Amino acid sequence: MTKIVLTIGGSDPFAGGGIQTDLKTFGDYHTFGISVLTSIVTLVDNNLAIHPVTKEVFLAQLKSIEQVNFSGIKIGLIANPEFIPLIKEFLQKHPDIPIILDPVLVFKEGNSAIEKEILAGIRGELAPLTTLITPNLTEAETLSKRKINSLQEMKEVAILLQKEYKTAVLIKGGGRLAGERAIDLLALPETKIVEYQAQKIKAITINGAGCSLSAAITAGLTKDKLEKAVSDAKGYVYKSIQAGVMVTAEFGSVYFEESIIKSNNLPA
């Protein structure tokens, strides 16, 4: 039977991130994606704007899917701190399935009152209910209030966050750290660290890579253990960057071609 997976997040008009990428990733993993919108994102004249849906509309979406039997849930851009108790209540109704929290922080440097409220909600309300949280380096710095300039500091922050939230933590290193290889770190209980490395790709078709990774892990956890789900998701996103689509003359988005799925037997 086809597994049903839910994404809670924002809409990206370029379909490079947000729920558009999540739903496509779920489909690539042969799961059926359902979505609940928190917001609509726009980018006009280089001005990124987030337009949250109303609290009433957000709650109505959650109520609409109460009877669905989910096999996994991903949470992305929350946009409004008033959504956090509603998300928490919804998650508590699904205690036995994988829940992945991608703490998308798009407000400037964590200084806005909205982001501070969302951070507090992530720390105190949502993270303890999750199977895994997947911050990038900047988000990990914001969550930990520590700078990350080396692999050792990345490991220390991963362990710190794992102990604080009492859940697995995957820090996405991306291309920011020095060196020829991109490194992600998975922190598990009992101070276990799993390191994932790949050659850095010189490509600009990277829009949506973080969203796609967390969505792929969510779908992967419907059939595999965490370490394998992360490993497979890393391979999936790597190939998605290589096969990415130029959306405008300036940037491109990740894309996973069906031919890659067939030739690599991944992720089916």
WODA-V86007 format. One record per residue. N is the residue number from 0. OMEGA is omega in radians with two decimals (none if undefined). Layout:
# WODA-V86007
n-><N N>
omega-><OMEGA OMEGA>
This chain:
# WODA-V86007
n-><0 1 2 3 4 5 6 7 8 9 10 11 12 13 14 15 16 17 18 19 20 21 22 23 24 25 26 27 28 29 30 31 32 33 34 35 36 37 38 39 40 41 42 43 44 45 46 47 48 49 50 51 52 53 54 55 56 57 58 59 60 61 62 63 64 65 66 67 68 69 70 71 72 73 74 75 76 77 78 79 80 81 82 83 84 85 86 87 88 89 90 91 92 93 94 95 96 97 98 99 100 101 102 103 104 105 106 107 108 109 110 111 112 113 114 115 116 117 118 119 120 121 122 123 124 125 126 127 128 129 130 131 132 133 134 135 136 137 138 139 140 141 142 143 144 145 146 147 148 149 150 151 152 153 154 155 156 157 158 159 160 161 162 163 164 165 166 167 168 169 170 171 172 173 174 175 176 177 178 179 180 181 182 183 184 185 186 187 188 189 190 191 192 193 194 195 196 197 198 199 200 201 202 203 204 205 206 207 208 209 210 211 212 213 214 215 216 217 218 219 220 221 222 223 224 225 226 227 228 229 230 231 232 233 234 235 236 237 238 239 240 241 242 243 244 245 246 247 248 249 250 251 252 253 254 255 256 257 258 259 260 261 262 263 264 265 266 267>
omega-><3.14 3.13 3.11 -3.08 -3.07 2.94 3.04 -3.08 -3.08 3.12 3.12 -3.09 3.13 3.12 3.10 3.12 3.08 -3.01 3.13 3.11 3.13 -3.09 3.10 3.13 3.09 3.13 3.10 3.11 3.09 2.96 -3.10 -3.06 3.02 -3.05 2.98 -3.08 2.99 -2.98 2.98 -3.12 3.07 3.10 -3.12 -3.12 3.13 3.10 3.11 3.14 3.12 -3.10 -3.12 2.94 3.12 3.11 -3.13 3.13 3.12 3.14 3.13 3.09 3.13 3.13 -3.13 -3.03 -3.09 -3.05 -3.13 3.12 -3.07 3.05 3.11 3.13 3.01 3.08 3.11 -3.10 -3.09 2.96 -3.09 -3.13 3.11 3.12 -2.99 3.10 3.09 3.09 3.14 3.14 3.13 -3.13 -3.13 3.07 -3.11 -3.00 -2.98 3.12 3.10 3.08 -3.11 3.12 3.05 -2.98 -3.09 -3.12 -3.04 3.09 -2.96 2.91 3.06 -3.05 -3.08 3.13 -3.14 -3.12 3.12 3.09 3.12 3.10 3.13 3.12 3.09 -3.09 -2.97 -3.01 -2.98 -3.06 -3.14 -3.13 -2.98 3.02 -3.06 2.93 -2.96 3.12 2.92 -3.06 -3.13 3.12 3.10 3.08 3.14 -3.12 -3.06 -3.05 3.11 3.09 3.11 -3.14 -3.12 3.10 3.13 3.11 3.09 3.11 -3.13 3.14 3.12 3.13 3.14 -3.12 3.12 -3.14 -3.13 -3.06 -3.14 3.06 3.12 -3.11 3.05 3.07 -3.11 -3.08 -3.12 -3.09 -2.99 -3.14 -3.13 3.12 -3.09 -3.06 3.04 -3.04 2.96 -3.13 3.07 3.12 -3.11 3.11 -3.12 3.04 3.07 3.12 3.04 -3.08 3.10 -3.12 3.04 3.09 3.10 -3.13 3.06 -3.10 3.09 3.09 -3.06 3.13 3.13 -3.09 -3.13 3.10 -3.12 3.14 -3.12 3.08 3.12 3.09 3.12 3.13 -3.14 -3.13 3.06 -3.13 -3.05 3.03 -2.98 -3.06 3.11 3.13 3.12 -3.14 3.12 3.14 3.09 3.11 3.13 -3.10 3.11 3.12 3.11 3.06 3.14 -3.10 -3.03 -3.08 3.02 -3.10 3.01 3.11 -3.05 -3.05 3.12 -3.08 3.13 -3.13 -3.09 -3.08 3.13 3.14 3.12 3.12 -3.08 -3.04 -3.08 -3.09 -3.10 0.06 -3.04 none>
